[in-house]
């Protein structure tokens, strides 16, 4: 196998790896943290050794929790009579 063939195979494998994992990472980059967590968990259930999925899960989970806690804090300071229903929904 010559240099160009090896280079082509390496590029192709890299693209496949990125394509296979892009959805969870892409959701993370788009700020859709709940979906990113879900997709990373699904990926880890299929292949627990996936380090990228683990990294996405760690980062997305932290952002998701912070985002929900900010909404809860905001709702707690409102006078909305249904705020507790909405707060419970954020905890779910």
C-alpha positions as CSV (number, residue, x, y, z in Angstrom):
1,X,0.0,0.0,0.0
2,X,1.5,3.3,-1.1
3,X,1.5,6.6,0.8
4,X,-1.5,8.1,-1.1
5,X,-3.6,5.0,-0.5
6,X,-2.8,5.1,3.3
7,X,-3.6,8.8,3.3
8,X,-6.9,8.3,1.5
9,X,-7.9,5.5,3.9
10,X,-7.0,7.6,7.0
11,X,-9.1,10.5,5.7
12,X,-12.0,8.2,4.9
13,X,-11.9,6.6,8.3
14,X,-11.7,10.0,10.0
15,X,-14.8,11.2,8.0
16,X,-16.7,8.1,9.0
17,X,-15.9,8.6,12.7
18,X,-17.0,12.2,12.6
19,X,-20.2,11.3,10.7
20,X,-21.0,8.5,13.1
21,X,-20.8,10.8,16.1
22,X,-21.7,14.2,14.7
23,X,-25.3,14.2,15.9
24,X,-24.7,14.4,19.6
25,X,-21.7,16.7,19.2
26,X,-23.7,18.8,16.8
27,X,-26.6,19.1,19.2
28,X,-24.1,20.2,21.9
29,X,-22.7,22.9,19.6
30,X,-26.2,24.1,18.8
31,X,-27.1,24.4,22.4
32,X,-29.6,21.6,22.4
33,X,-28.1,20.1,25.6
34,X,-31.0,17.7,26.5
35,X,-30.8,16.0,23.1
36,X,-27.0,15.9,23.2
37,X,-27.2,14.1,26.5
38,X,-29.8,11.6,25.2
39,X,-27.7,10.9,22.0
40,X,-24.5,10.5,24.0
41,X,-26.1,8.1,26.4
42,X,-27.5,6.1,23.5
43,X,-24.1,6.0,21.9
44,X,-22.5,4.8,25.1
45,X,-25.1,2.1,25.6
46,X,-24.1,0.8,22.2
47,X,-20.4,1.2,22.6
48,X,-19.3,2.0,26.2
49,X,-15.7,2.6,25.1
50,X,-16.5,5.7,23.0
51,X,-14.5,8.5,24.6
52,X,-15.9,11.2,22.5
53,X,-19.5,10.3,23.6
54,X,-18.3,10.4,27.2
55,X,-16.9,13.9,26.7
56,X,-20.0,15.1,25.0
57,X,-22.1,13.6,27.8
58,X,-20.1,15.3,30.5
59,X,-20.2,18.7,28.9
60,X,-23.8,18.5,27.7
61,X,-25.1,17.3,31.1
62,X,-23.4,20.1,32.9
63,X,-24.9,22.7,30.5
64,X,-28.4,21.0,30.6
65,X,-28.5,21.1,34.4
66,X,-27.3,24.7,34.5
67,X,-29.9,25.7,31.9
68,X,-32.7,24.0,33.8
69,X,-31.6,25.5,37.1
70,X,-31.6,29.0,35.5
71,X,-35.2,28.5,34.3
72,X,-36.2,27.3,37.8
73,X,-34.6,30.3,39.5
74,X,-36.3,32.6,37.0
75,X,-39.7,31.0,37.6
76,X,-39.2,31.1,41.3
77,X,-39.0,34.9,41.1
78,X,-42.1,35.4,39.1
79,X,-45.7,35.9,40.3
80,X,-47.1,33.3,37.9
81,X,-49.6,31.2,39.8
82,X,-48.6,28.2,37.7
83,X,-44.9,28.6,38.3
84,X,-44.6,25.5,40.4
85,X,-46.0,23.3,37.7
86,X,-43.5,24.7,35.3
87,X,-40.7,24.3,37.9
88,X,-41.6,20.6,38.4
89,X,-41.5,20.1,34.6
90,X,-37.9,21.6,34.6
91,X,-36.9,19.1,37.2
92,X,-38.2,16.2,35.2
